[in-house]
Amino acid sequence: MRHSRTMLNIVAAAAIAAASLAVVAGDAQAYTCKSTPTQAHGTAVIKATATAKAVKTWSKSAHAQFGLSWSVWSKALGQKVKCTRSGGKHTCLASAKPCLYVVP
């Protein structure tokens, strides 16, 4: 009886260790990103609208180049949006490296 309990504890510990390792390894390899950023512009009178248009256009561009699973702005690496104003309009440039989120 003591031998089976010890063996059961060893098996349980091994299972917990394996599950923990899988979670850590999964997090470490969850994203694969492109090496160069994709860029896109958006223009509007209101800066927030120009920013939203730039991000939406970035997503469409990443989708066209790499596919739907690469086109999620919130998963992109190094997200930057820079805006300038000229002639009463804001022009924003969204730039980020598209990333693919891999679900383990």
Buried (B, 14 or more C-beta within 10 A) or exposed (E): EEEEEEEEEEEEEEEEEEEEEEEEEEEEEBBEBBEEBBBBBBBBEEBEBBBBBBBBBBBEBBBEEBEEBBBBBEBBEEBEBEBEEEEEEBBBBBBBBBBBEEEE
